[in-house]
Amino acid sequence: MADPGTPPLTGPVAYLLWQARRQWGILTAGVLLGVLMFSCQAALPYVTGHAIDSGLAHGFGSDLVRAAGALAGLGVISAAASAIGHRFDVENWLRASFAASQLVGRRVARSGHTITAELPTGEVVSAVANDALRIGEIFHTLPRFIGSIVAYGIAAFVMLRTSVSLGLIVVLGLPTVTICIAALVKPLQRRQAAQREASGRLTTLGSDTVSGLRILRGIGGEGVFTARYREQSQLVRRKGEAVAVTQSWLDALQVLLPGAFVVVLIWYGAHLAVTGEITPGQLVQAYGFAAFLAWPVQQMTYTVQSATRAHVGAGKVLNVLRVVPATGARPGTQAPPPAGVPLVDETSGVTVRPGRVSALVCADPDESAAVATRMGRFDDEAEVDTPVRLGGVLLAELDKQVVRERILLAEATPHLFSGTLANELDVHGPGDAERLLRAIALADAHDVLDSVPDGLAGEIPEKGRSLSGGQRQRVALARALLLDPEILLLVEPTSAVDAHTEARIAARLAGERRGRATLIVTASPLVLDHVDEVQLLVDGRVVATGTHAELLARPDEQGTAYRRVVERHLDDETPPHGVPALVTSHADVTRDDPIADEAFDALMNGQLDGQTAGTTETRGGRS
């Protein structure tokens, strides 16, 4: 839906009533069809009893034929109302479920980091995968429940006209059943809430374990988390068994109580028939109405179960909807500046100048990455104390859509979604193959084409699980280059690749972005040697600016600090066989792999289809 609406957050009942008003049209149609279907079925015993009395009194005649025709007509109308009503019931279910899912998705998308601070991941996942469906279920059962209650009133009225005593038994039967079943509602709701709470914690534990599986294996903690997951899983099983016990009592009473009611009614009705107070046809009517009582009881049981689950589910959905979004969604108050203006982080002094490819070097990678994240406006609250300006205008005062169109931040740990490789690369729509292959070549990601069946048309699973860390990083780099933003911020774009690949990417990246504002957060000399300028960040401030060679040659304190960062970066690497341990200039690496460079040149000239051999990724520790 274009707008799922703004629900009240006061409580589950208010939310469910709000949703009912949102879809009152199809809900009303479902109720009317439910009333029609059950009214036809309630009329069947009456017509059957009338036909029996007419046949006994007059034999095979016109009355009997008319009664048989009425039975056929009621059957056809009931079947048609049931089939059409079922479609409306399912639509009611899906409309309410998808509305809840859309509301949760919208709130999560707009909440930023606040959602993870207040709720575990498992709660958010369960709100969509489980609770939204439970909310919709009550709208599926409610129309037929209302229809069955109306039909029950019709049956009770007919029975009271036939025999006051029989009518009272019918009238009092359903309230008695309702009281018996209502006694189980509170325990069922309490046990379902406990089971849902335990299930949410299990989902959270599972997602956390899976996301950290590699780390767990590395530190030998896999067994500990497996035992913890097993313990929580058994708790969920026990809670589920407690729910099943209450559920089984409901199911048993659903059969037992109407059955006992029929026995009492027929025993009493048979005595009335023997004494001549009612006719044989009216006795059949009494039995038919008593048997019909099973329908309202069954629908009531389903509705009680659905309402209980919907109440619990709505409460969990409201927990997500009550999360206060991050302040980044506020509208812009300033007109965007013209193109070709600098982007400046005032606190640190980091500047992304128009037409220049810059690098940001810091002894603490997290500190430099935080500056880039600020400059991409991903934390408006932080910009209160650390303002960032684009051409003199605060980023926080610009419309966020304008910021996203002009400034692109590519993080060190890219997020990939499921879909074809072509769609993963070109997020604005399927582009032409030549353009996509060129971006792949620029990011030196040609081996991805070999590893994905069907190349650009091949499917990539969620999070790019079929790709290595370096392949995912290079796919994300190609994606960023395809967008060709006015200002590009790259955080460690080559941290997961080997030195040969890094050298090729650095040369191609610098050549591609030459003349456009670019900032690369890195301490790799293979990248630094290709940029126009390097900014050294110490204790949150830029203390030196110059080319890579100039900063290496500086004899002062800033030069010493720069050399310490660069040399430590090289010491952290495990160089591939044949590559020098310390590389500080472009000349050392530009022809390390002439075959790969020739393949790149050929691809740029349109001589290859991109299906070239890949390189291995053996950067020790950095992956």
Summary of the structure (lengths in Angstrom):
residues: 623
radius of gyration: 35.7
end to end distance: 42.0
largest distance: 122.9
contacts: 2093
relative contact order: 0.08
helix: 66%
strand: 7%
